[in-house]
Amino acid sequence: MGFKYKADNPEGIYFTTSTIVQWIDLFTRKELQEVVIDSLNYCQQAKGLIIFAWSLMPSHLHLIAAAKGKNSLSDIMRDFKKHTSKKLVKTIEEINESRSSWLMSAFEFAGRPDRKIKDFKVWQDGFHPEELITNRFIDQKLDYVHNNAVVAGFVNEPHHYALSSAIDYAGGKGIVDITFLE
């Protein structure tokens, strides 16, 4: 399946958005958030993912990222989404998630039209990469990533949102290692 947006510059820095099917607010439980955070950390250590900024919202993940080494950003994101899909489903089954039946039905329904999906489809296709090629565009997307939780009404200040790199850019230490944009 072809996508309009592609991460085809191996040296490029990209703003990406990965979204849960039907924009379901999946990341409302700490255990499900940890699946994503742990996977981001793993992709940095083992796959060459460079994270410049990130924000995990209830239904989607924003990254400003690049890839180094043998893996392309597209390959890393494909593997990340495949792994987290399985791990998220398993975690939903293990924790006390009041919406587990509804979530599993939604994920099963989303996977039906796709012959490659055996059981559940958690993430929408693609990751909507947009290459950041000007300083203005970089600043715009960095502000967008960090202010997403403010605009959503979760916090009053970007650096108060634990599920993003805004704390790092404010001089603190976040839960995912980042490389600062210069």
Residue pairs with C-beta under 8 A, 6 or more apart in sequence:
1 125
3 125
3 126
5 126
5 128
5 129
5 130
6 74
6 129
7 14
7 16
7 72
7 73
7 74
7 77
7 127
7 129
7 131
9 131
10 67
10 72
11 66
12 66
12 73
12 131
12 132
12 133
13 52
13 64
13 65
13 66
13 131
13 132
13 138
13 181
14 63
14 64
14 65
14 66
14 73
14 129
14 130
14 131
14 132
15 62
15 63
15 64
15 129
15 130
15 132
15 141
15 144
15 145
16 62
16 63
16 64
16 65
16 73
16 77
16 127
16 128
16 129
16 130
17 60
17 61
17 62
17 127
17 128
18 60
18 61
18 63
18 77
18 80
18 81
18 123
18 124
18 127
18 128
19 59
19 60
19 61
19 123
19 124
20 26
20 27
20 59
20 60
20 122
20 123
20 124
21 106
21 107
21 110
21 121
21 122
21 123
21 124
22 106
22 110
23 59
23 60
24 59
24 103
24 106
25 58
25 59
26 32
26 58
26 59
26 88
26 103
26 122
27 33
27 36
27 56
27 57
27 58
27 59
27 163
28 58
29 95
29 97
31 91
31 94
31 95
32 88
32 91
32 92
32 95
33 56
33 163
35 84
35 87
35 88
35 91
36 56
36 61
36 84
37 56
37 163
37 175
37 176
39 80
39 83
39 84
39 87
40 49
40 51
40 54
40 80
40 176
41 176
41 177
43 49
43 76
43 79
43 80
44 50
44 51
44 176
44 177
47 67
47 69
47 71
47 75
47 76
47 79
48 67
48 68
48 69
48 70
48 71
48 76
49 65
49 67
49 71
49 73
49 76
49 80
50 65
50 66
50 67
50 68
50 179
51 63
51 64
51 65
51 165
51 176
51 177
51 178
51 179
52 64
52 65
52 66
52 142
52 165
52 178
52 179
52 180
52 181
53 62
53 63
53 64
53 141
53 142
53 145
53 146
53 164
53 165
53 169
53 178
53 181
54 61
54 62
54 63
54 64
54 65
54 145
54 164
54 165
54 176
54 178
55 61
55 62
55 145
55 146
55 148
55 149
55 161
55 163
55 164
55 165
55 166
56 163
56 164
57 148
57 149
57 152
57 163
62 144
62 145
62 148
63 145
64 132
64 138
64 141
64 142
64 145
64 181
65 73
66 73
67 73
67 75
67 76
71 79
73 129
74 127
74 129
77 127
81 122
81 123
81 127
84 122
84 123
85 120
85 121
85 122
85 123
88 122
89 104
89 107
89 119
89 120
89 122
92 100
92 103
92 104
93 100
93 104
97 103
104 120
107 119
107 120
107 121
107 122
108 119
108 120
110 120
110 121
110 122
111 117
111 118
111 119
111 120
111 121
114 121
130 141
132 138
132 141
138 181
142 169
142 181
145 164
145 165
145 166
146 158
146 159
146 164
146 165
146 166
146 169
147 158
148 164
149 155
149 158
149 161
149 163
149 164
149 166
150 156
150 157
150 158
150 161
154 161
155 161
158 164
158 166
158 170
159 166
159 167
159 169
159 170
159 172
161 167
162 174
162 175
163 175
164 174
165 174
165 176
165 178
166 174
167 173
167 174
168 174
168 178
168 180
169 180
